[in-house]
Amino acid sequence: MRIKKFRPAFSLAIGLGILLLASGCNSLEKKMEVSSSKNVDNIRKEALQEWKNMKFGMFIHWGIYSIPAGVWDGKQIEKLGEQIQRHARIPHEEYIKLAGQFNPVKFNADSIVLLAKNTGMKYIVLTAKHHDGFCMFGSEYTDFDILDASPYGKDILKELADACKKHGIKLGIYYSTPDWHFNAPNPEVNPADNKISVFSKVSEENADYQVNQLEEILSNYGDIVELFFDMGEPTYEQSEHFANIVHETQPRTVINGRIMNNQGDFITMPDNHVPDIPIDTLAWETPGTFYHTWGYKSWVKGDPLEKQIKKQVRKLSQIAARGGNFLLNIGPKADGSVAQYEKDVLAGIGDWMKVNNEAIYNTGTSPFVKLEWGEATTANGKLYLHVFNWPKDNQLIVPGLSNEVTGAYALNNPSQALESSSRGKDKIIDLSLVKEDDDLTVIVVEYKGGLNIEPVYVTANENNEIIVEGASATKHGKYGRESYRSILKDYYRSWNIFVAEPGEYKLSMTYKMKYDEKDFKVELAGQSLAFKLLGNGMKKEGIEMLDGNELAKEIKTDLNGKMKKVEIGVVFLTETGPFILSLKQGQNFEFKSTSKEFNLQDQKYRSMNIEVGMLVLERLK
């Protein structure tokens, strides 16, 4: 047994100074060198941009929870496999025995890293410590780690770090703020379901422990590209301290928003979520998985292979086009091997990436608001058109592209030139000679000059009505880094319209809504019309977050019946031209750092939760 130590974290000012000394001469010299050559803020901005350019990474959820593999006492345990201790209500003294059985003799760090590399991934993020507190690295501050508590006796994180360095892949770390082992035998319980909480407060003793482990990770395993914190409810001071430890020890390490309290460098989206429109103002990452679970479960089944490959390729395309990084998960088995299904899916994605990777790496976001047929990315005078829905007549419409097209071809056959033509403000690419890729076909359009895309607007019909369809709305999310809950996917909606004649316009709307009633407002040309809608049914919004994927106290009803119609009011438009028509909720919903503060607000304003048939602007005589 190695001799363990515990060193409490000191006050921020003193503690940071001691950390600099303790991190070793090499680390100190490295920091002095970069500090003398560049401003630290510029280093962090540069590192964040490099991280954004990587686009695609591998998440690895792996720990002692892979031993039960989703089964406890002979029963299949629903929900997240990596939280089986919580969902199966396993007593602490029983759960920790799993560590003595953890012997992943089939783990091969080189094969894992090469699997990621051959898939087209640029970085790997390993769950160094999940909520159960078991450490996949050798820590001087606990015996509940891979070196001391398991028969394997080797440092998994060290093996992976060495393999990443060898094969040119960046290494990232997942580190859970909740720690059920540290807080045992009486961890905080969620009163909504009487299970161990994933949103527990962080004691000062636990915060000290985490600071010490963060310093270990950042000092002993080489360059860390990303630190992925998760859940819990640290105080502002704790989040700030964690962030400072990371930035002082490794200035080029980027931190996700789940460090909480606005201390992160980028936003972690909800699991598998893709925003409706490009987000350029904030860096973000979407963690994704093949199933409902992240940790290995023996009985879980994924979609048929061809369907799964296509799904993940297209999700990667969407995320790249909208400005994010995609962190796609695997969950190794207890013996360290990767399920054949997961390897086959990644191999299929890798085959696609070998042909199409230039449409993903180092690309800019889509210049279009929405495309009926797919997505788009940009780079170096090229438009990459990701064709999800093949045009029936083989004529691909590129809306509003005013540049002269100098060339077009498919990435899967770049030697075959494609014909292009103009139709009004649009360009048409003839795909007759293209062999469609079953997963996703990418068409490259080369153009002259700076890219110029003219927006597409809805105009009036012959009856002087401007009609926008609900399905064509752009959904705007609200995103922050205050807490895990600081992501609202559908906060308001908008449409682009063009008004050709000034005058008085009456607004009406058809809709269905699950709530009994809710306040909304329409905004147009600096004017705002407030109104109340009566719903089709009753929906109570969940107010207790359970494990990050589910809500309690939620009642859902079907939206049966006809659309309701409401007369909203009248606006006066004194000018012609383009306008943005917005439908917003009647109350703001603010991000809060704690569950208690968050839940005190009216939960029905977290999301639009309305089905809009159409909005009509009728010009009055």
KOLPAVO-230629 format. One record per residue (C-alpha): residue in three letters; x, y, z. Coordinates in steps of 0.25 Angstrom, whole numbers, padded with zeros to 4 digits, always signed. Last residue first. Example, Ala and Ser with C-alpha at 12.3 -4.5 7.8 and 13.67 -1.06 7.14 Angstrom:
2
SER+0055-0004+0029;ALA+0049-0018+0031;
This chain:
621
LYS-0229+0194-0185;LEU-0223+0185-0174;ARG-0210+0178-0178;GLU-0211+0164-0172;LEU-0199+0158-0164;VAL-0202+0143-0162;LEU-0195+0134-0152;MET-0196+0119-0155;GLY-0198+0106-0149;VAL-0190+0108-0136;GLU-0188+0096-0127;ILE-0184+0102-0113;ASN-0175+0097-0102;MET-0167+0111-0103;SER-0157+0107-0092;ARG-0153+0110-0078;TYR-0165+0119-0077;LYS-0174+0107-0072;GLN-0165+0106-0060;ASP-0169+0119-0052;GLN-0157+0122-0044;LEU-0154+0117-0030;ASN-0148+0105-0037;PHE-0135+0112-0041;GLU-0133+0118-0028;LYS-0134+0105-0021;SER-0126+0097-0032;THR-0114+0107-0030;SER-0106+0115-0040;LYS-0118+0122-0046;PHE-0121+0125-0060;GLU-0133+0134-0063;PHE-0146+0132-0069;ASN-0152+0144-0075;GLN-0168+0145-0076;GLY-0177+0147-0087;GLN-0170+0136-0096;LYS-0166+0141-0110;LEU-0170+0140-0124;SER-0161+0149-0133;LEU-0163+0155-0147;ILE-0150+0160-0152;PHE-0151+0171-0163;PRO-0147+0173-0177;GLY-0151+0185-0185;THR-0163+0195-0186;GLU-0165+0206-0175;THR-0176+0212-0167;LEU-0181+0198-0161;PHE-0192+0200-0151;VAL-0195+0188-0143;VAL-0209+0182-0140;GLY-0213+0171-0130;ILE-0212+0157-0126;GLU-0225+0150-0131;VAL-0224+0136-0127;LYS-0227+0123-0134;LYS-0227+0109-0128;MET-0222+0097-0136;LYS-0232+0085-0136;GLY-0232+0074-0126;ASN-0221+0065-0119;LEU-0209+0071-0113;ASP-0206+0059-0105;THR-0203+0061-0090;LYS-0190+0060-0082;ILE-0189+0061-0067;GLU-0176+0064-0061;LYS-0173+0063-0046;ALA-0158+0058-0048;LEU-0149+0062-0060;GLU-0139+0053-0067;ASN-0125+0053-0074;GLY-0117+0060-0063;ASP-0119+0050-0052;LEU-0131+0055-0045;MET-0134+0070-0048;GLU-0146+0074-0040;ILE-0156+0084-0046;GLY-0163+0077-0057;GLU-0173+0086-0064;LYS-0188+0083-0062;LYS-0195+0081-0074;MET-0210+0083-0076;GLY-0218+0082-0089;ASN-0222+0090-0101;GLY-0216+0103-0096;LEU-0222+0117-0094;LEU-0212+0128-0099;LYS-0209+0141-0093;PHE-0205+0154-0101;ALA-0194+0164-0102;LEU-0191+0172-0114;SER-0177+0178-0116;GLN-0173+0188-0126;GLY-0159+0191-0130;ALA-0161+0186-0144;LEU-0167+0173-0140;GLU-0169+0167-0126;VAL-0180+0157-0123;LYS-0182+0154-0108;PHE-0186+0142-0100;ASP-0193+0139-0087;LYS-0198+0124-0083;GLU-0211+0117-0081;ASP-0215+0103-0078;TYR-0202+0098-0083;LYS-0201+0087-0094;MET-0202+0097-0106;LYS-0207+0097-0120;TYR-0206+0108-0129;THR-0212+0117-0140;MET-0208+0132-0140;SER-0213+0146-0144;LEU-0206+0159-0147;LYS-0213+0171-0153;TYR-0204+0180-0161;GLU-0206+0195-0163;GLY-0197+0201-0174;PRO-0184+0201-0182;GLU-0184+0192-0194;ALA-0173+0183-0198;VAL-0171+0177-0185;PHE-0161+0165-0185;ILE-0161+0155-0174;ASN-0150+0147-0167;TRP-0156+0138-0156;SER-0153+0136-0141;ARG-0155+0127-0129;TYR-0152+0128-0114;TYR-0146+0120-0103;ASP-0145+0106-0110;LYS-0133+0099-0104;LEU-0131+0106-0091;ILE-0117+0102-0085;SER-0113+0108-0072;ARG-0118+0095-0064;TYR-0104+0090-0061;SER-0101+0103-0055;GLU-0097+0118-0058;ARG-0090+0115-0071;GLY-0100+0121-0081;TYR-0109+0118-0093;LYS-0122+0122-0097;GLY-0127+0115-0110;HIS-0133+0121-0122;LYS-0143+0113-0131;THR-0143+0118-0145;ALA-0158+0116-0150;SER-0161+0108-0163;ALA-0170+0098-0156;GLY-0179+0110-0151;GLU-0182+0114-0165;VAL-0181+0129-0168;ILE-0192+0136-0175;ILE-0190+0150-0180;GLU-0204+0154-0185;ASN-0206+0165-0196;ASN-0217+0156-0203;GLU-0207+0153-0215;ASN-0197+0147-0205;ALA-0187+0156-0197;THR-0173+0152-0195;VAL-0165+0142-0187;TYR-0150+0146-0187;VAL-0138+0138-0191;PRO-0125+0145-0187;GLU-0114+0149-0198;ILE-0102+0140-0196;ASN-0089+0147-0200;LEU-0075+0140-0199;GLY-0064+0149-0202;GLY-0059+0148-0216;LYS-0061+0137-0226;TYR-0067+0123-0223;GLU-0063+0109-0221;VAL-0075+0100-0218;VAL-0072+0086-0211;ILE-0083+0076-0210;VAL-0083+0066-0198;THR-0091+0054-0199;LEU-0096+0047-0186;ASP-0098+0033-0181;ASP-0103+0026-0193;ASP-0093+0034-0202;GLU-0100+0038-0215;LYS-0092+0036-0227;VAL-0092+0050-0234;LEU-0093+0052-0249;SER-0108+0057-0248;LEU-0104+0066-0237;ASP-0106+0079-0245;ILE-0103+0091-0235;ILE-0113+0102-0236;LYS-0110+0116-0231;ASP-0120+0126-0225;LYS-0124+0140-0226;GLY-0132+0138-0239;ARG-0128+0125-0244;SER-0113+0123-0247;SER-0106+0111-0253;SER-0096+0101-0248;GLU-0090+0088-0255;LEU-0082+0078-0248;ALA-0067+0075-0250;GLN-0063+0060-0248;SER-0049+0060-0242;PRO-0054+0062-0228;ASN-0061+0049-0227;ASN-0065+0046-0212;LEU-0063+0061-0209;ALA-0074+0064-0220;TYR-0071+0075-0230;ALA-0073+0090-0233;GLY-0065+0101-0239;THR-0064+0116-0241;VAL-0077+0120-0236;GLU-0079+0135-0237;ASN-0084+0140-0223;SER-0099+0144-0221;LEU-0102+0131-0213;GLY-0117+0134-0208;PRO-0122+0120-0207;VAL-0113+0109-0212;ILE-0123+0100-0220;LEU-0118+0086-0223;GLN-0124+0080-0236;ASN-0124+0065-0236;ASP-0139+0065-0240;LYS-0143+0058-0227;PRO-0133+0067-0218;TRP-0125+0058-0209;ASN-0129+0061-0194;PHE-0116+0061-0185;VAL-0107+0068-0195;HIS-0095+0074-0187;LEU-0091+0086-0196;TYR-0077+0090-0193;LEU-0075+0105-0198;LYS-0061+0108-0202;GLY-0053+0121-0202;ASN-0043+0116-0191;ALA-0053+0109-0182;THR-0069+0108-0180;THR-0079+0098-0175;ALA-0093+0095-0180;GLU-0105+0087-0175;GLY-0116+0079-0181;TRP-0127+0079-0192;GLU-0137+0090-0187;LEU-0126+0099-0183;LYS-0128+0109-0171;VAL-0122+0122-0167;PHE-0110+0120-0177;PRO-0096+0124-0175;SER-0093+0111-0168;THR-0081+0111-0158;GLY-0067+0112-0161;THR-0058+0100-0164;ASN-0044+0095-0158;TYR-0048+0081-0159;ILE-0062+0077-0164;ALA-0063+0078-0179;GLU-0048+0075-0180;ASN-0051+0061-0174;ASN-0060+0056-0185;VAL-0053+0044-0191;LYS-0046+0039-0179;MET-0057+0044-0171;TRP-0067+0034-0177;ASP-0058+0022-0175;GLY-0056+0027-0160;ILE-0071+0028-0158;GLY-0072+0013-0162;ALA-0061+0009-0154;LEU-0067+0016-0142;VAL-0080+0009-0143;ASP-0072-0004-0145;LYS-0064-0002-0132;GLU-0077+0002-0124;TYR-0084-0011-0129;GLN-0071-0019-0125;ALA-0072-0015-0111;VAL-0058-0009-0107;SER-0049-0017-0098;GLY-0044-0013-0084;ASP-0049-0025-0077;ALA-0060-0018-0070;LYS-0066-0014-0084;PRO-0063-0001-0091;GLY-0073+0010-0092;ILE-0071+0019-0104;ASN-0076+0033-0106;LEU-0076+0043-0117;LEU-0071+0057-0113;PHE-0075+0067-0125;ASN-0070+0081-0125;GLY-0078+0093-0128;GLY-0081+0103-0139;ARG-0094+0101-0145;ALA-0088+0094-0158;ALA-0079+0085-0149;ILE-0091+0081-0140;GLN-0099+0077-0152;SER-0089+0070-0159;LEU-0085+0062-0147;LYS-0100+0059-0145;ARG-0100+0054-0159;VAL-0089+0044-0158;GLN-0095+0039-0145;LYS-0109+0036-0151;LYS-0103+0030-0163;ILE-0094+0021-0155;GLN-0106+0017-0146;LYS-0115+0014-0158;GLU-0104+0005-0164;LEU-0102-0002-0151;PRO-0116-0005-0147;ASP-0120+0004-0136;GLY-0113+0001-0122;LYS-0116-0010-0112;VAL-0114-0010-0097;TRP-0113-0023-0090;SER-0099-0023-0086;LYS-0098-0008-0081;TYR-0085-0001-0082;GLY-0085+0014-0077;TRP-0091+0025-0086;THR-0106+0020-0086;HIS-0118+0024-0094;TYR-0111+0018-0106;PHE-0101+0022-0117;THR-0095+0034-0109;GLY-0093+0049-0111;PRO-0086+0060-0103;THR-0089+0073-0110;GLU-0078+0084-0109;TRP-0079+0099-0109;ALA-0071+0112-0112;LEU-0079+0124-0111;THR-0082+0136-0120;ASP-0082+0127-0133;ILE-0095+0119-0130;PRO-0101+0113-0143;ILE-0116+0111-0143;ASP-0125+0100-0137;PRO-0116+0095-0126;VAL-0111+0081-0126;HIS-0114+0073-0114;ASN-0108+0059-0112;ASP-0107+0061-0097;PRO-0110+0075-0093;MET-0099+0085-0098;THR-0086+0087-0091;ILE-0083+0102-0092;PHE-0068+0107-0093;ASP-0058+0114-0085;GLY-0064+0111-0072;GLN-0064+0120-0059;ASN-0078+0125-0061;ASN-0083+0120-0048;MET-0082+0105-0052;ILE-0070+0096-0055;ARG-0081+0090-0064;GLY-0077+0101-0074;ASN-0065+0093-0079;ILE-0051+0097-0077;VAL-0040+0099-0087;THR-0026+0095-0084;ARG-0015+0104-0090;PRO-0012+0111-0077;GLN-0008+0098-0071;THR-0004+0099-0056;GLU-0010+0114-0054;HIS-0022+0112-0063;VAL-0026+0099-0056;ILE-0024+0103-0042;ASN-0031+0116-0046;ALA-0043+0109-0051;PHE-0044+0100-0038;HIS-0043+0113-0029;GLU-0054+0120-0037;SER-0063+0109-0036;GLN-0061+0108-0021;GLU-0063+0123-0019;TYR-0075+0123-0027;THR-0081+0111-0019;PRO-0081+0097-0025;GLU-0094+0091-0028;GLY-0091+0077-0034;MET-0091+0073-0048;ASP-0079+0070-0058;PHE-0066+0076-0060;PHE-0059+0073-0074;LEU-0045+0078-0074;GLU-0040+0079-0088;VAL-0026+0079-0095;ILE-0018+0073-0084;ASP-0003+0073-0087;GLY+0005+0063-0079;TYR+0000+0053-0069;ASN+0006+0057-0056;SER+0004+0071-0053;LEU-0010+0074-0058;ILE-0016+0061-0052;GLU-0009+0063-0039;GLU-0013+0078-0038;LEU-0027+0074-0041;GLN-0026+0063-0030;ASN-0021+0073-0019;VAL-0032+0083-0023;GLN-0043+0072-0022;TYR-0038+0068-0008;ASP-0039+0083-0004;ALA-0053+0084-0010;ASN-0057+0071-0003;GLU-0053+0077+0011;GLU-0060+0090+0008;SER-0072+0082+0005;VAL-0078+0082-0009;LYS-0093+0083-0010;SER-0100+0072-0017;PHE-0106+0072-0031;VAL-0104+0057-0034;SER-0112+0053-0022;ILE-0112+0039-0016;LYS-0127+0034-0017;ASN-0139+0038-0009;ASP-0147+0041-0022;ALA-0150+0056-0021;PRO-0143+0057-0008;ASN-0129+0056-0015;VAL-0120+0050-0005;GLU-0107+0056+0000;PRO-0096+0045+0003;ASN-0097+0038+0016;PRO-0087+0027+0016;ALA-0080+0033+0009;ASN-0077+0047+0004;PHE-0063+0043-0002;HIS-0069+0031-0008;TRP-0081+0038-0014;ASP-0073+0049-0021;PRO-0080+0060-0028;THR-0071+0069-0036;SER-0068+0059-0046;TYR-0055+0060-0054;TYR-0055+0057-0069;ILE-0041+0059-0074;GLY-0035+0062-0088;LEU-0024+0056-0096;LYS-0020+0061-0110;ILE-0016+0051-0121;GLY-0003+0050-0128;HIS-0001+0035-0127;LYS+0010+0034-0117;LYS+0005+0046-0109;CYS-0009+0039-0108;ALA-0002+0026-0105;ASP+0005+0031-0093;ALA-0007+0039-0088;LEU-0015+0026-0089;GLU-0005+0018-0081;LYS-0004+0029-0071;LEU-0019+0030-0069;ILE-0020+0015-0067;ASP-0010+0014-0056;LYS-0006+0000-0054;GLY-0010-0009-0042;TYR-0020-0017-0049;PRO-0024-0024-0036;SER-0032-0012-0032;ALA-0033-0003-0020;ASP-0019+0002-0019;LEU-0014+0005-0033;ILE-0028+0008-0040;ASP-0033+0017-0029;PHE-0041+0017-0016;ASP-0028+0018-0007;THR-0029+0033-0007;TYR-0021+0046-0007;GLU-0008+0041-0014;SER-0016+0038-0026;GLY-0012+0027-0037;PHE-0022+0029-0048;MET-0036+0023-0052;CYS-0041+0028-0039;PHE-0054+0023-0033;GLY-0062+0034-0027;ASP-0076+0028-0031;HIS-0079+0041-0038;HIS-0068+0039-0049;LYS-0053+0040-0047;ALA-0043+0040-0059;THR-0055+0039-0068;LEU-0046+0040-0081;VAL-0047+0050-0092;ILE-0040+0047-0105;TYR-0036+0057-0116;LYS-0035+0058-0131;MET-0045+0048-0136;GLY-0045+0044-0150;THR-0050+0030-0147;ASN-0036+0025-0150;LYS-0031+0034-0139;ALA-0041+0029-0129;LEU-0039+0014-0132;LEU-0024+0017-0132;VAL-0025+0023-0118;ILE-0033+0011-0113;SER-0023+0001-0119;ASP-0011+0008-0113;ALA-0018+0008-0099;ASN-0020-0007-0099;PHE-0029-0011-0088;LYS-0031-0026-0089;VAL-0026-0029-0075;PRO-0037-0019-0069;ASN-0036-0025-0055;PHE-0048-0018-0047;GLN-0052-0029-0036;GLY-0046-0022-0024;ALA-0053-0009-0029;LEU-0066-0015-0029;LYS-0066-0017-0014;ILE-0068-0002-0013;TYR-0082-0004-0017;GLU-0086-0013-0006;GLU-0081-0004+0006;HIS-0088+0008-0001;PRO-0101+0001-0002;ILE-0107+0000-0016;ARG-0119+0008-0019;ALA-0121+0001-0033;HIS-0122+0015-0039;ARG-0111+0022-0030;GLN-0100+0011-0031;ILE-0104+0009-0045;GLN-0100+0023-0049;GLU-0090+0019-0060;GLY-0101+0010-0066;LEU-0111+0022-0068;LYS-0125+0019-0068;GLU-0132+0005-0065;ILE-0126-0006-0057;GLN-0127-0020-0062;LYS-0130-0029-0051;GLY-0122-0041-0046;ASP-0118-0034-0033;TRP-0112-0023-0041;VAL-0110-0022-0056;GLY-0106-0010-0064;ALA-0092-0015-0067;PRO-0090-0020-0053;ILE-0075-0019-0056;SER-0075-0006-0064;TYR-0079+0002-0052;ILE-0064+0000-0048;GLY-0060+0011-0058;TRP-0061+0015-0072;HIS-0069+0026-0080;ILE-0059+0029-0091;PHE-0062+0042-0100;MET-0056+0042-0113;GLY-0054+0055-0121;PHE-0058+0063-0133;LYS-0057+0078-0136;MET-0042+0080-0135;ASN-0044+0094-0140;LYS-0051+0098-0127;TRP-0039+0093-0118;GLU-0029+0101-0126;GLN-0039+0113-0124;LEU-0039+0111-0109;ALA-0024+0110-0109;GLU-0022+0123-0116;LYS-0032+0130-0107;ARG-0025+0124-0095;ILE-0011+0129-0100;ASN-0017+0142-0103;ASP-0022+0144-0088;VAL-0009+0139-0083;ASN-0001+0151-0091;LYS+0010+0145-0099;SER+0025+0143-0099;SER+0029+0145-0084;SER+0016+0138-0079;VAL+0019+0126-0089;GLU+0033+0125-0083;MET+0030+0127-0069;LYS+0019+0116-0070;LYS+0029+0106-0076;GLU+0039+0109-0065;LEU+0029+0107-0055;SER+0024+0094-0061;ASN+0038+0088-0062;CYS+0042+0093-0048;GLY+0031+0085-0042;SER+0016+0087-0039;ALA+0019+0090-0024;LEU+0024+0104-0026;LEU+0013+0108-0035;LEU+0003+0102-0025;ILE+0009+0109-0014;GLY+0006+0123-0021;LEU-0008+0118-0024;GLY-0011+0114-0010;ILE-0007+0127-0004;ALA-0016+0136-0012;LEU-0027+0126-0013;SER-0027+0122+0002;PHE-0021+0109+0005;ALA-0025+0095-0001;PRO-0023+0084+0009;ARG-0012+0074+0007;PHE-0016+0060+0009;LYS-0005+0049+0008;LYS-0005+0034+0004;ILE+0006+0024+0007;ARG+0006+0014-0004;MET+0000+0000+0000;
